[in-house]
Amino acid sequence: MEDLKDKLLIAWLKEDEYGVASFLDLLISIFRSLDGAGLLDEKTQQQVQSLYDLDPDEAQQVAAETLKTFVGDRTLLVLMENLDEIFKGLGDQGQQTAASQLKILKETGYVKSELQGRESWYELREPLMRLSVEVKKNRGEPIRLFVDFLRLWYSKDELEERLNALGPDAHLEREYVCFAMKLVNENPDPRVTACLRDLQTFEENKDWERVFAVTEELLAIEQNALHLGLHGYALSHLNRHEEAQESNKKALALDSEDFCAQLCAGVGLSRLGRHDKALERFRTATELQPDLPYVWMFIAGFLTKFGRYKESTDCLERVIKLDHAELQIPARLLNAAVEYITTKDERALLKLPEEQRDVLMPLLGLGEQN
């Protein structure tokens, strides 16, 4: 970026630059913008000031030569708006100069034109338009478009590596990388968000091959405990148990306090028939995240399946206390079923509303309750 500063000058004209009534006015506006950015040296400032002592024709010629000398071998980029108003004041000479520049921009693909009668209307192409809008919106701050590119192209670890590799004079680069890292820490990666959304859909459909494919995408983005745990979860449902255990071990090695890693490791163990070890992982997961009713409901079902009714009842009571709207009825139904199975007392079912009893009793092999 330091090299770029030696090759490029940017003159950003005001949005309401309506005082341009001639080509001379445009040149002076460019000088004013460069001076406001602290780019003009003292000699050039004095030359610009002396323009006001000359007649307009001579001043325009001197201003053009002064600007040309000042720019030298560098490129001058002029950013301006309200071109229709500015063009009105440029006169034939100024318009012929602007028109030639626009033709060059069209040939290089930055603008497109539409012919209407004897006039050509120019419009920025979409990528450049987007960049222009971003530059204007983030004036004085890092351009969000570039920051988002860094955030999406590099992982958090790669950004940290780039930051550590920067030299002491790389102020601009450091600002952009730090801004990108700040966004990474504050906001989830949109690629990860999209993958997790797809994963949930495929899991609901029990499409484990596609679940596995999504976890591969997640690992390509970043190898963290969450992604490795989900990878193991998918592998275990594909009965690739050895690979699943390996992935789960890596996840726990990275972060043993990651809730998802513990839960997924438990699922893998349960599918291997190692139910006590699986339950240990599930309990660790609930210690890390004690207020997730779906997890308590899952563990309750797991315990009920293996006849551990007392522990199942404890889990169901946690679900009921957490008062999750969608799980209240399922939790109460299962709780009543467990109580009936352990006591054979139909009064456990009478605690339920009639419509809920009508659902549960056939499942328990009981006749209609009167």
N, C-alpha and C positions, 0 to 999 in steps of 0.2 A: 504493500500500500504506500510505503514511503516513495518507491519508484514512481508510482502513479501520480503523486503530488508534483513531481518534477515534469510530468508530461501533460497534465490536464489542469485547466482553469475552468471554474464553474461560476457563471454569472447568473444569479437567480433574481429575475426582475419581480417587482411587486405584482400581486394579482390585479391591483387597481392602477396599473401603469398607464393611465389614460392621457397623460401629458405629452405623449409622443406625437408631435405634429409634423415631424420631419425626420430624415435619416440622421441628422445631427443630434436630435433629441434622443434617438435610440442609442447612439454611440455614448452619449453622456450618461444615459440610464445604465448602460453596461459598466462604464467606469464607476458610477456610484455604487453599484452592486459589488464590484470587486473591492472597492475601498471599504465598504461596510463589512466585508469579510476579512479585512486586514491584509489584503493581498497586494495593494499598490505600494510601491516604494515612494519615497519623498520626492524624487525627481519627477516621476510620472504625475504625482498629485499636483505639483506646481505647473506642469504642462497643461493638465486638465483645467486648472484654475485660470490660466492665461487665455483659454479659448474664448472666454466672455469678453475679451478686449478686441476680438477680431470680428470682421463682418461675417455673416452666416456662411457664405460660399467658402471663404478661406478657412473658417473654423471647422467646417465639415471635412475639408481636405486634410487639415492638420490633425484633427481628431482621429481620422481613419489611419493616417500614418503612425500616429502615436500609439494607437491600439495595436497595430500590426507589429511595431517595434517591441512593445511591451510583451506581447504574446510570444514572439520569436518562434522557436521550434515546437512550442507546446500547442495543444489543441484547446480551443476555446469552446466550451459548451454553454450556450445561452438557453436558459429555461424561462419561458414566458407564457402567459395566458392571454385570452381575449385578442387573438391574432387579427380578427376582423377589424377591431378598433385600431390596432397598431398599424395595419396595412393601409388604412385610410390616410394616415398621416405620413407615410413613407415617401409618397411621390413615385414617379415612374422609375427613377434610378434605384431607389431603395427596394421597390417591388420587384424590378428585374433581378436584383441581387438575392432577395429572399426566395424568389421563384426558382433560381438556379440551385440554391441549397436544398429546397424541397424536392427537386428532381433527383438530386444525389441521394437523398434519404429514401425516395421511392425505389431507386435502382438497387439500393442496399437492403431493401425489405423492411425498413422501419415504419414507413407510412404507406397507405394506399390512397388512391385518388379516384374521383368520380367526375366525369366531364359533364357539365351542364351548360349548354350553349357554348359560349366562348370562354367560360370560366371553369377552372379546375378546383374542386373542393378536396382538401387533404384531411385524412384522419389517421391517427396513430393506430398501428396494428395492436391486437389484444395484449400480447406480452409486454410491449412497451407501454401501452396505456396502463396496465396493471402496475408496472414499475413506477410510472409517473405518479399515479394516485398514491402509492405507498410512500414515495419520497415526499410528496406534499403533506401527507397525513402525519408522517413521523419526522417532520423537519426539526432539526436540532437534536434528534435522538437516533439510536440505531434503527435502520430501516427494517421493519418487521419481516418483510419478504425474505431478506438475507438471513435474518435470525432464524426464521422458520426453516429455511434450507439447512442451516447448520444443525438445528435441533432434530430434524428428520433424517438427515444424511448420516450423522454420527451418533453413536451411543453415548451414554453419560461417561463411561470409562474413556472412550476415545476423545471426548471433549476435554476431559481432565488431562489426558496425555498431551493434547495440542496446547493447552494452557500452560503446562509445565515446560513445554519445549520453546515457548515464545521468548524472544530476547527482551532485554529491558526497554528498548526503544519502540517496541511494537504496541504502541498505546491503542491504536484503532482496532487492531486485531484482537487485543486483550478485551477491549470493551464489548466486541461482538460475541466472543466466545463466552465471556462471563454472563452476558445477557441471555444467551442460549441456554447455559447451564441453569440459570435462575428459572427459566420457563420449564425446563425439564423437571426441576424439583417441585415446581408449583402446579404443573399441569400434566396430566397423563399423556403419553405419546398417542396421537390419534391413530397410528397404525395398530398399537396394542389394543386400544378401545374397540376398533373395528374387528380385530381378531377375537377378542373376548365375546363380542356380540355374536359372531358367527359360531364360536365354540358352543355357546349356550343353545343356539338353535339346533345345531347338529346333535348335541347331547340329548336334548328333549326328544329328538327323532331316533335316538340310539344309533346314529350313523357314526360308528366308532372310527372307521377309516378316515372320514372327513374331519372328525375331532382330532385324530392323530396328525393329519396334514396341517391343521391350524396350529397345533403345538409346535410343529417343525418351523412354521413361520415365526412364532413367538421366540423360539430359541435363536433364529437367525437375527432377530432384532436385538435381543439381549439374553444372555444366559444367567438368569437370576433364580432364586429359590422358587418363586411363583411359577415361572415358566417350566422349570425342570420338574416341579411337582405335578403340574398339569400333563406334562409329557409322560411321566410315569403312570398317571391316572389313565390316560388313553391306552398306553401299552398294556396295562393290566386287563383292560376290557377287551383287548385283542388277544388275550391269553399269551402274550409275550412276557411272561412273568420274570424271567431272568433280567431282561432289558429294563423292565419296569422297576425292579428292585435297585438296579444300578442307578437309574435316573433319580429315584427317591433318595438314595444315599447321598448323591451329589447335592440334591436340593437341601437336605438337612445339614450337610457339611458346610454349605454356604451360609445358611441361617436356620439354626435349630428353633428359633422363635418365630418362624414364619408360619402363620396359621394354616395356609393352604398346603404348604409342604407337609405338615403334620397330618392333616386330614387325608391328603392323597396317599401318603405312606400307609395310613391305616386302611384305606380301601384296598390297596395292593396286598397287604397282609391278610385281610379278610378273604380275598379271592383265592388265597393260597391255603385257606383253612386254618390260619394261625389267629384264631379269634381273640384269645387273651392279649396277644401282642397288639392286635389291631385296636382293641379297646383301650389299651394304654395310649396309643397315638390319638385316638378320639378324645380321651380325657385331657390330654395335653393341649389339644386344639381348643377345647372349651375353656381351659384356663387362660389361654391367650385371647380368646374372643368369647367371653361368657354370656353375651347378650344376643346371640344369633339363634332365634327360635327354630329355624329350619335345621340347624345342626343338631339341636337337642331332639327334634322330632326324628331325624335320621337315626341317631343313636338309640332312641327308644324303640324304633322298629327293629334295629339290629339286635338289641337285647331280647325283645319279645320273641324274635325268630328262634333264639336259642334257649328259651324258657327261663330267662333271668328276669322274672316279672317284677320283683321288688325294685331292682335298679331301673327297670323300664318305667315304673310308676313315678319314681323320683324325677326322671327326665321329663315325663309328660307334665308333671306339676310345674316344672320350670317353664315349659312351653306356655302353659295356661297363665302363669304369673306374668310372663312377658307380654301377654295380651296382643298377640299378632292376629289381626282380623281374619286373614285367610286360613290360619291354622287352629283357631279356637274350636271349631266343630270337629275336625279330624282328631285333634288332641283329646277332646272330651270323649269321642266315640271309642278311641283306642284305650283310653284310661278305663272307661266303663267295661270294655271287653276284657282287659287284663284282670280287673277286679272280679268279674264274673268267673273267668277261667280259674282263678286261684281260690275262690270261695264257693262257687256254684250257687251263690245267693242272687236270685233274680232281682232283689231290691237294688243291686248295683245298677241295673238297667232302668229302674224306675226313676232314677235321678235325672234321666234324659227326657227332653220333650218328646211327645208322642211320635212326631214325624222322624226324629232321630232314632228312636227305638225301632220304628218300622224298617229303617235302613239296616240297623245292626243285627237284629234278631235272626233274620234268615242266614246271615253270614256265620252265626254261632250255632246254626242247626236247630233253632228254637221255633216253635209255632207262633202264630200271631198272638200278641199280648192284648188281653182285654182289660 
